[in-house]
Amino acid sequence: MALVTSKEMFAKALKSDYAVGAFNVNNMEIIQGIVEAAQQENAPLILQVSAGARKYAKPAYLIKLVEAAILDTGVDICLHLDHGEDFDICKKCVDDGFTSVMIDGSKHPFEENIRRTKEVVEYAHAHGVVVEAELGKLAGIEDAVNVSARDATFTVPEEAAEFVAKTGVDSLAIAIGTSHGAYKFKGEPYLDFERLKEIHKLIPETPLVLHGASTVLPEFVALCNKYGGDIPGAQGVPEEMIREATKHGVCKVNIDTDLRLAMTAEIRKHFVENPGDFDPRKYLGPARDAIRKMVAHKIKNVLGSSDKL
């Protein structure tokens, strides 16, 4: 039981057409729910921390909570920085004990993205830490976007091959139609599987990553709205699309929105049904259970990573 890198996780996933779940964490109950699900399903696990989570909970608290989860459950965990903005935050996380970092240079021109990524790769690899990078842009993608606009924002397969060769990055987040948040599509959901297949064909040994891959489970949206929420029309990536992506090199699937929805739905429900409660344990306990059940469902029925340890 230890903090581990994702290297062995991805090598196994790449050979067997499944993906490792990468779940964003912000507090103790979220971590407990996720790790208990991974323990239950005997599944590999990545816990990831965004810049916002670092600011909210503080790195020292999150790291110690993850270490406590390892001691409590015996589950090996890869601790990953999600969307590192620059070299400094990546270096800080490496120095703090993270086993994986992401440098997100996707907003920069291609050559500058390569330069920034290579700088992080050199430092992280020297310290035994793996690196994820991103090529292409996710925000604002929807089915109604025309082909020329897609080509301008989606990952170009030939550039992906060049990028990996020049940076030595361990895994690559690609843009094929997913997006962050609860409103991923207007109209019919769309992922560019032909583009994904071409990327995988060109870099078959590189684990690919899907960001913004929550399915925005309808039952949680409905529960939130039933108990006072206001998130009409929320739509995520259909589960069958995630399953298909795992057959074409996608080894890591990022999930955050579904965690938030599961937790919020249970808390809203509890407050409406138990207006006299003010003990946080009374509503955070059921929220933790909802996260555990949802993550177990993802691992078993969507990612295919049950019993892969």
Buried (B, 14 or more C-beta within 10 A) or exposed (E): EEBBBBBEBBEBBBEEBBBBBBBBBBBBBBBBBBBBBBBBBEBBBBBBBBBEBBEEBEBEEBBEBBBBBBEEBEBBBBBBBBBBBEBEBBBBBBEBBBBBBBBBBBEEEBEEBBBBBBBBBEBBBEEEBBBBBBBBBBEEBBEEBEEEEBEEBBBBBEBBBBBBEBBEBBBBBBBBBBBBBBBBBEEEBBBBBEBBBBBBEBBEEBBBBBBBBBBBBEEBBBBBBEBEBEBEEBBBBBBEBBBBBBBBBBBBBBBBBBBBBBBBBBBBBBBEEEEEEEEEEEBBBBBBBBBBBBBBBBBBEBBBBBEBB
